[in-house]
Amino acid sequence: MKVKPKHQKNDVDSLNWIICNKPIFSDISKTKRRQYLQSIIKLEPWVYFNIKFYLSKEVACRIHGMNHAIRVAINVLLIAEERNLKISKLDLIYMGLFHDIGRVNDNRDDNHGERSLQLFDSLIKKNKIFVSDLGSISYGIKMHDVIQRETNITINQDSSDFLNIIKTADALDRYRFPRIDWWINDSYLKLFPSDTLKDIAFEICVRSELEYIKRKKIDYDKIIKKLIAD
């Protein structure tokens, strides 16, 4: 069995392969696509990110690091917009940004949800971060790395819904991996994203990853505005 490196990052060849193998999303609404993306521009989830929150500096700069965290924060907001969920947007942003901060490697890393929660608890106190529903955010962070195969869901504002949202948002960013069988698989989820959301997530993922390789920083505002214009 091939041993994967402890810390992983993308390269141009891998991303070009991903782009060439983009799935066919047959049910895309351009109107909804613009609506969802415009909501992200207004909320700017990337401004709340702080790389110092990560337990491992190596992980923070790799495939489960800052760029993944920001995109997951974008994805949770996209899900909330599509489902018209009456949940604090800031709560969702923090759940997305904090969900992997306890990782120590880019592989399976058992219990990283639990470690991320412990860090989250200390950081919100230290940095005086206010959230509306601490219990639901905490549950989502702690349990997001636990595999569940049940498929039925009713959207209610409780802890289980936060978990379903973060799991789907996390899975939507799996397009960064250069293997189709590692991409989002609805059979592992309770909340199923539309083709419109999958298309948005794919484009933000590959465009931001390419920009990071070239410039070592990402202008998410510019990327999303370009997607709106396309």
Summary of the structure (lengths in Angstrom):
residues: 230
radius of gyration: 16.4
end to end distance: 42.8
largest distance: 46.4
contacts: 710
relative contact order: 0.17
helix: 61%
strand: 0%
